Amino acid sequence: MSKIGIDVDGVVSDFGALWISTLKEKYGPPLQRTPPVTFEDTSSGYSLQEVHDARDVVLSIPNAWSTLKPLSSFSAEVRYLLLEAHSRHDVWFITTRFDTPGVSPLKQTKHWLCRETLMQAPNVIIAKEKGIVATMLQLDAFIDDTPKNCISVKEARPTAQVFLADLWHNKSFSDPRIPRVADLKEFLKLMLEAK
């Protein structure tokens, strides 16, 4: 049995779609081809104030985290693989989420995961410092779409297998310690094939 950590936004759910559509509705399309990656990213041509305003609009939606759609790659096969991994391993969803009106981000995330993954009691931790959580849980494997989170976990748990979910916003990142996987499906298959 392994201890596995899975990021939520960008690996399972699609927070980016809601945030970026809000930016486009308020301020038009980005000047550059790629939309912002983080709440501090102005490389797309949106000002820092516009990026923050769009974030605040999204985070003013009651229970916003429970309204997200799954990523397009989250199929019935991925749901099956996730349930199988959950039955064979200790699986933890580790995510960074802000407060919104309504119930806590923890409760919203658990509700969302129950609905979308069909897991009965998903383990969820809301945390900004994922390396600390990885140490606390003694993770054996972890997947995230944000390079800094992958680095944080790898430095905190050098023996853990840390994977980067391959998305448009992390294409320039390269670290031989942190291999890329196409998506959650590929990661779960690796976890289920491991002895």
Stockholm file with secondary structure:
# STOCKHOLM 1.0

chainA/1-195         MSKIGIDVDGVVSDFGALWISTLKEKYGPPLQRTPPVTFEDTSSGYSLQEVHDARDVVLSIPNAWSTLKPLSSFSAEVRYLLLEAHSRHDVWFITTRFDTPGVSPLKQTKHWLCRETLMQAPNVIIAKEKGIVATMLQLDAFIDDTPKNCISVKEARPTAQVFLADLWHNKSFSDPRIPRVADLKEFLKLMLEAK
#=GR chainA/1-195 SS CCEEEECSBTTTBCHHHHHHHHHHHHHCSCSSSSCCSSTTCCTTSCCHHHHHHHHHHHHTSTTGGGGCCBCTTCCHHHHHHHHHHHHHSEEEEEECCCCCSSSCHHHHHHHHHHHHHCCSSCEEEECSCHHHHHHHHTCSEEEESCHHHHHHHHHHCTTSEEEEECCGGGTTCCCTTSCEESSHHHHHHHHHHCC
#=GC SS_cons         CCEEEECSBTTTBCHHHHHHHHHHHHHCSCSSSSCCSSTTCCTTSCCHHHHHHHHHHHHTSTTGGGGCCBCTTCCHHHHHHHHHHHHHSEEEEEECCCCCSSSCHHHHHHHHHHHHHCCSSCEEEECSCHHHHHHHHTCSEEEESCHHHHHHHHHHCTTSEEEEECCGGGTTCCCTTSCEESSHHHHHHHHHHCC
//
